[in-house]
Amino acid sequence: MEYITKLVKDLTEKFETTDPFKIASELGIAVFFEDLGTTLGYYNSHFRIKIIHINENINEYSKEFVCAHELGHAILHPDANTPFLKKQTLFSNEKIELEANFWAMSLLFLSVNECVTKEEAIEQYGIPMELLTSHAHKIF
């Protein structure tokens, strides 16, 4: 997962932000807010156009995490149209989901790890404790 940490660091330095919405915009990735029911979000590409879809009905912190997660897919797995991200996929053992979760945590925690505890960040963004225990030592 070190290569993901390096990619995150390189992009945040290049664009001078850890905001996944701004990074997506800089990379030409469209972000749409839609009523997705119980689906949090998903990434797809169509004719080389990268698109992140985010459920408009979730809270702002969750939107930020979902954007960061789907941005991870857009960068790490650009040609894979990922399955819909639902709450249970945060526990997924599939490699691409684990990588996207690690990407999102790395990106978001670059900006928050000095001002809040890991537990506060997990609670604020709605990231499951299981994700914290399995990956946080590589990020913090």
C-alpha atoms as an extended CHARMM CRD file, in Angstrom:
* protein
*
       140  EXT
         1         1  MET       CA              0.0000000000        0.0000000000        0.0000000000  PROA      1               0.0000000000
         2         2  GLU       CA              3.0570000000        2.2620000000        0.0350000000  PROA      2               0.0000000000
         3         3  TYR       CA              2.5370000000        3.0780000000       -3.6410000000  PROA      3               0.0000000000
         4         4  ILE       CA             -0.9390000000        4.4050000000       -2.7810000000  PROA      4               0.0000000000
         5         5  THR       CA              0.4490000000        6.6170000000       -0.0260000000  PROA      5               0.0000000000
         6         6  LYS       CA              3.0100000000        7.9780000000       -2.4880000000  PROA      6               0.0000000000
         7         7  LEU       CA              0.3610000000        8.6420000000       -5.1580000000  PROA      7               0.0000000000
         8         8  VAL       CA             -1.8030000000       10.4640000000       -2.6110000000  PROA      8               0.0000000000
         9         9  LYS       CA              1.1430000000       12.5670000000       -1.4480000000  PROA      9               0.0000000000
        10        10  ASP       CA              2.1730000000       13.4080000000       -5.0240000000  PROA      10              0.0000000000
        11        11  LEU       CA             -1.3570000000       14.4800000000       -6.0110000000  PROA      11              0.0000000000
        12        12  THR       CA             -1.9620000000       16.5370000000       -2.8820000000  PROA      12              0.0000000000
        13        13  GLU       CA              1.3320000000       18.3420000000       -3.3810000000  PROA      13              0.0000000000
        14        14  LYS       CA              0.6550000000       18.9090000000       -7.0800000000  PROA      14              0.0000000000
        15        15  PHE       CA             -2.8190000000       20.3700000000       -6.5080000000  PROA      15              0.0000000000
        16        16  GLU       CA             -2.0790000000       21.8120000000       -3.0370000000  PROA      16              0.0000000000
        17        17  THR       CA             -5.2020000000       20.2800000000       -1.5190000000  PROA      17              0.0000000000
        18        18  THR       CA             -6.5370000000       17.1450000000        0.1120000000  PROA      18              0.0000000000
        19        19  ASP       CA            -10.0900000000       17.9600000000       -0.9820000000  PROA      19              0.0000000000
        20        20  PRO       CA            -11.2460000000       15.0230000000       -3.1380000000  PROA      20              0.0000000000
        21        21  PHE       CA            -13.7580000000       17.2280000000       -4.9890000000  PROA      21              0.0000000000
        22        22  LYS       CA            -11.0510000000       19.7040000000       -6.0030000000  PROA      22              0.0000000000
        23        23  ILE       CA             -8.6530000000       16.9420000000       -7.0150000000  PROA      23              0.0000000000
        24        24  ALA       CA            -11.3730000000       15.2810000000       -9.1100000000  PROA      24              0.0000000000
        25        25  SER       CA            -12.0780000000       18.6210000000      -10.8030000000  PROA      25              0.0000000000
        26        26  GLU       CA             -8.3750000000       19.1970000000      -11.5190000000  PROA      26              0.0000000000
        27        27  LEU       CA             -8.1620000000       15.7340000000      -13.0680000000  PROA      27              0.0000000000
        28        28  GLY       CA            -11.2410000000       16.3300000000      -15.2330000000  PROA      28              0.0000000000
        29        29  ILE       CA            -13.3460000000       13.7840000000      -13.3650000000  PROA      29              0.0000000000
        30        30  ALA       CA            -17.0360000000       14.7020000000      -13.2950000000  PROA      30              0.0000000000
        31        31  VAL       CA            -18.8400000000       14.4460000000       -9.9470000000  PROA      31              0.0000000000
        32        32  PHE       CA            -22.6230000000       14.1010000000       -9.8640000000  PROA      32              0.0000000000
        33        33  PHE       CA            -24.9320000000       14.1350000000       -6.8450000000  PROA      33              0.0000000000
        34        34  GLU       CA            -27.9640000000       11.9210000000       -7.3520000000  PROA      34              0.0000000000
        35        35  ASP       CA            -30.6570000000       10.1150000000       -5.4050000000  PROA      35              0.0000000000
        36        36  LEU       CA            -29.0850000000        6.6640000000       -5.2830000000  PROA      36              0.0000000000
        37        37  GLY       CA            -31.3630000000        5.0830000000       -2.6870000000  PROA      37              0.0000000000
        38        38  THR       CA            -29.2440000000        3.0050000000       -0.3170000000  PROA      38              0.0000000000
        39        39  THR       CA            -26.1700000000        3.2130000000       -2.5370000000  PROA      39              0.0000000000
        40        40  LEU       CA            -23.5280000000        5.6330000000       -1.2570000000  PROA      40              0.0000000000
        41        41  GLY       CA            -21.8380000000        6.1240000000       -4.6070000000  PROA      41              0.0000000000
        42        42  TYR       CA            -19.9920000000        4.5540000000       -7.4850000000  PROA      42              0.0000000000
        43        43  TYR       CA            -17.4140000000        5.2770000000      -10.1660000000  PROA      43              0.0000000000
        44        44  ASN       CA            -17.6550000000        4.5420000000      -13.8480000000  PROA      44              0.0000000000
        45        45  SER       CA            -16.0630000000        5.6180000000      -17.0810000000  PROA      45              0.0000000000
        46        46  HSD       CA            -17.8780000000        5.9730000000      -20.3590000000  PROA      46              0.0000000000
        47        47  PHE       CA            -16.0140000000        6.7130000000      -23.5730000000  PROA      47              0.0000000000
        48        48  ARG       CA            -12.9480000000        7.6760000000      -21.5030000000  PROA      48              0.0000000000
        49        49  ILE       CA            -14.9930000000       10.1420000000      -19.4420000000  PROA      49              0.0000000000
        50        50  LYS       CA            -14.5170000000        9.4350000000      -15.7380000000  PROA      50              0.0000000000
        51        51  ILE       CA            -17.5620000000        9.9720000000      -13.5330000000  PROA      51              0.0000000000
        52        52  ILE       CA            -18.0780000000        9.7980000000       -9.7670000000  PROA      52              0.0000000000
        53        53  HSD       CA            -21.6930000000        9.4230000000       -8.6280000000  PROA      53              0.0000000000
        54        54  ILE       CA            -22.5070000000       10.3570000000       -5.0130000000  PROA      54              0.0000000000
        55        55  ASN       CA            -25.7690000000        9.9170000000       -3.1460000000  PROA      55              0.0000000000
        56        56  GLU       CA            -27.1950000000       13.3900000000       -2.5410000000  PROA      56              0.0000000000
        57        57  ASN       CA            -28.9850000000       12.1810000000        0.5900000000  PROA      57              0.0000000000
        58        58  ILE       CA            -25.9330000000       11.3720000000        2.7420000000  PROA      58              0.0000000000
        59        59  ASN       CA            -24.2360000000       13.8390000000        5.0900000000  PROA      59              0.0000000000
        60        60  GLU       CA            -21.4060000000       16.1170000000        3.9560000000  PROA      60              0.0000000000
        61        61  TYR       CA            -18.6380000000       14.1000000000        5.6400000000  PROA      61              0.0000000000
        62        62  SER       CA            -19.9050000000       10.8930000000        4.0590000000  PROA      62              0.0000000000
        63        63  LYS       CA            -20.0320000000       12.6430000000        0.6770000000  PROA      63              0.0000000000
        64        64  GLU       CA            -16.3890000000       13.5980000000        1.1470000000  PROA      64              0.0000000000
        65        65  PHE       CA            -15.4010000000       10.0350000000        2.0570000000  PROA      65              0.0000000000
        66        66  VAL       CA            -17.3880000000        8.5560000000       -0.8500000000  PROA      66              0.0000000000
        67        67  CYS       CA            -15.8060000000       11.0590000000       -3.2390000000  PROA      67              0.0000000000
        68        68  ALA       CA            -12.3410000000       10.1660000000       -1.9240000000  PROA      68              0.0000000000
        69        69  HSD       CA            -13.1010000000        6.4270000000       -2.2120000000  PROA      69              0.0000000000
        70        70  GLU       CA            -14.4090000000        6.7310000000       -5.7680000000  PROA      70              0.0000000000
        71        71  LEU       CA            -11.5120000000        9.0290000000       -6.6900000000  PROA      71              0.0000000000
        72        72  GLY       CA             -9.2990000000        6.1630000000       -5.5770000000  PROA      72              0.0000000000
        73        73  HSD       CA            -11.0430000000        3.9170000000       -8.0780000000  PROA      73              0.0000000000
        74        74  ALA       CA            -10.7090000000        6.5410000000      -10.8150000000  PROA      74              0.0000000000
        75        75  ILE       CA             -6.9600000000        6.7890000000      -10.2400000000  PROA      75              0.0000000000
        76        76  LEU       CA             -6.0600000000        3.2360000000       -9.2360000000  PROA      76              0.0000000000
        77        77  HSD       CA             -8.5910000000        1.3370000000      -11.3700000000  PROA      77              0.0000000000
        78        78  PRO       CA             -9.5160000000        3.7300000000      -14.1910000000  PROA      78              0.0000000000
        79        79  ASP       CA            -10.8870000000        1.0880000000      -16.5420000000  PROA      79              0.0000000000
        80        80  ALA       CA            -12.8800000000       -0.8710000000      -13.9690000000  PROA      80              0.0000000000
        81        81  ASN       CA            -16.5030000000        0.1760000000      -13.5730000000  PROA      81              0.0000000000
        82        82  THR       CA            -16.7500000000       -0.5040000000       -9.8660000000  PROA      82              0.0000000000
        83        83  PRO       CA            -19.7690000000       -2.1000000000       -8.2630000000  PROA      83              0.0000000000
        84        84  PHE       CA            -22.0210000000        0.2260000000       -6.3090000000  PROA      84              0.0000000000
        85        85  LEU       CA            -20.4830000000        1.2480000000       -3.0030000000  PROA      85              0.0000000000
        86        86  LYS       CA            -22.8120000000        0.3190000000       -0.1970000000  PROA      86              0.0000000000
        87        87  LYS       CA            -22.1090000000        0.3270000000        3.4910000000  PROA      87              0.0000000000
        88        88  GLN       CA            -21.2690000000       -3.3670000000        3.4550000000  PROA      88              0.0000000000
        89        89  THR       CA            -18.5990000000       -2.8700000000        0.7720000000  PROA      89              0.0000000000
        90        90  LEU       CA            -16.5280000000       -0.9310000000        3.2940000000  PROA      90              0.0000000000
        91        91  PHE       CA            -15.7870000000       -4.3800000000        4.7470000000  PROA      91              0.0000000000
        92        92  SER       CA            -15.0940000000       -5.9000000000        1.3260000000  PROA      92              0.0000000000
        93        93  ASN       CA            -12.0970000000       -8.1660000000        0.9200000000  PROA      93              0.0000000000
        94        94  GLU       CA            -11.9200000000       -7.4460000000       -2.7750000000  PROA      94              0.0000000000
        95        95  LYS       CA             -8.5490000000       -5.9400000000       -3.5850000000  PROA      95              0.0000000000
        96        96  ILE       CA             -9.8760000000       -2.9190000000       -5.4720000000  PROA      96              0.0000000000
        97        97  GLU       CA            -12.2870000000       -2.0090000000       -2.6510000000  PROA      97              0.0000000000
        98        98  LEU       CA             -9.5580000000       -2.3170000000       -0.0480000000  PROA      98              0.0000000000
        99        99  GLU       CA             -7.2540000000       -0.1490000000       -2.1630000000  PROA      99              0.0000000000
       100       100  ALA       CA             -9.9650000000        2.4950000000       -2.6740000000  PROA      100             0.0000000000
       101       101  ASN       CA            -10.6810000000        2.5570000000        1.0740000000  PROA      101             0.0000000000
       102       102  PHE       CA             -6.9750000000        2.9010000000        1.8590000000  PROA      102             0.0000000000
       103       103  TRP       CA             -6.7040000000        5.6830000000       -0.7440000000  PROA      103             0.0000000000
       104       104  ALA       CA             -9.6590000000        7.5490000000        0.8030000000  PROA      104             0.0000000000
       105       105  MET       CA             -8.3310000000        7.2470000000        4.3420000000  PROA      105             0.0000000000
       106       106  SER       CA             -4.8460000000        8.3230000000        3.2520000000  PROA      106             0.0000000000
       107       107  LEU       CA             -6.1990000000       11.3590000000        1.4180000000  PROA      107             0.0000000000
       108       108  LEU       CA             -8.6590000000       12.5100000000        4.0630000000  PROA      108             0.0000000000
       109       109  PHE       CA             -6.4270000000       11.8910000000        7.0270000000  PROA      109             0.0000000000
       110       110  LEU       CA             -3.5590000000       13.8980000000        5.5690000000  PROA      110             0.0000000000
       111       111  SER       CA             -5.5820000000       16.9590000000        6.4990000000  PROA      111             0.0000000000
       112       112  VAL       CA             -7.2310000000       15.8330000000        9.7270000000  PROA      112             0.0000000000
       113       113  ASN       CA             -4.6960000000       13.6650000000       11.5240000000  PROA      113             0.0000000000
       114       114  GLU       CA             -3.0170000000       16.5740000000       13.2640000000  PROA      114             0.0000000000
       115       115  CYS       CA             -6.1960000000       18.1340000000       14.6540000000  PROA      115             0.0000000000
       116       116  VAL       CA             -8.3690000000       15.1500000000       15.6450000000  PROA      116             0.0000000000
       117       117  THR       CA             -7.8090000000       11.6760000000       16.9620000000  PROA      117             0.0000000000
       118       118  LYS       CA             -8.1800000000        8.6460000000       14.7190000000  PROA      118             0.0000000000
       119       119  GLU       CA            -11.3670000000        7.7090000000       16.5410000000  PROA      119             0.0000000000
       120       120  GLU       CA            -12.8700000000       11.1800000000       16.0440000000  PROA      120             0.0000000000
       121       121  ALA       CA            -12.0070000000       11.1040000000       12.3540000000  PROA      121             0.0000000000
       122       122  ILE       CA            -13.5460000000        7.6650000000       11.9630000000  PROA      122             0.0000000000
       123       123  GLU       CA            -16.7190000000        8.7740000000       13.7440000000  PROA      123             0.0000000000
       124       124  GLN       CA            -16.9300000000       12.0570000000       11.8200000000  PROA      124             0.0000000000
       125       125  TYR       CA            -16.6160000000       10.4370000000        8.3900000000  PROA      125             0.0000000000
       126       126  GLY       CA            -18.6340000000        7.3530000000        9.2980000000  PROA      126             0.0000000000
       127       127  ILE       CA            -15.7780000000        4.9980000000        8.4970000000  PROA      127             0.0000000000
       128       128  PRO       CA            -16.1950000000        1.6540000000       10.2950000000  PROA      128             0.0000000000
       129       129  MET       CA            -13.8840000000        0.8650000000       13.2040000000  PROA      129             0.0000000000
       130       130  GLU       CA            -12.8460000000       -2.3390000000       11.4000000000  PROA      130             0.0000000000
       131       131  LEU       CA            -11.2860000000       -0.1820000000        8.6930000000  PROA      131             0.0000000000
       132       132  LEU       CA             -9.4700000000        1.8640000000       11.3150000000  PROA      132             0.0000000000
       133       133  THR       CA             -7.9670000000       -1.1770000000       12.9540000000  PROA      133             0.0000000000
       134       134  SER       CA             -6.8550000000       -2.7820000000        9.7210000000  PROA      134             0.0000000000
       135       135  HSD       CA             -5.3230000000        0.2630000000        7.9860000000  PROA      135             0.0000000000
       136       136  ALA       CA             -4.8340000000        3.1940000000       10.3580000000  PROA      136             0.0000000000
       137       137  HSD       CA             -1.3490000000        2.1730000000       11.4780000000  PROA      137             0.0000000000
       138       138  LYS       CA             -0.1880000000        2.6450000000        7.8780000000  PROA      138             0.0000000000
       139       139  ILE       CA             -1.6850000000        6.1370000000        7.6570000000  PROA      139             0.0000000000
       140       140  PHE       CA             -1.2040000000        7.7950000000       11.0490000000  PROA      140             0.0000000000
